[in-house]
Amino acid sequence: MNIYDIGDQVRMQCLLKDYDNALTTGTVTCEVKDPSGNVAAATTSTPATGIYHAFITIDEAGIWYYRFESVGATIAAGEGSFTANASQFP
């Protein structure tokens, strides 16, 4: 599991493949759940076929979760998580 600090910008990444093991080319969304349980959409980018990125700036300590999901003709999903350390400074 990756560990970050409050104030870091985190790049979340996912490799999505369909049931035939082919890389996806569909529309992909990303949702992020913060340690308090709030869920928000993150903007995704596609640097290469099947690879998706989203960025978020950490503002709370704890475990963060994210989910990439393709919609349309190709159905695939991937999830991950990371930890943010509490700051010793106000």
Sequence and secondary structure as in RCSB ss.txt:
>XXXX:A:sequence
MNIYDIGDQVRMQCLLKDYDNALTTGTVTCEVKDPSGNVAAATTSTPATGIYHAFITIDEAGIWYYRFESVGATI
AAGEGSFTANASQFP
>XXXX:A:secstr
 EEEETT EEEEEEE B TTS B  SEEEEEEE TTS EEEE EEEEETTEEEEEEE  S EEEEEEEEEESSS 
EEEEEEEEEE  S  
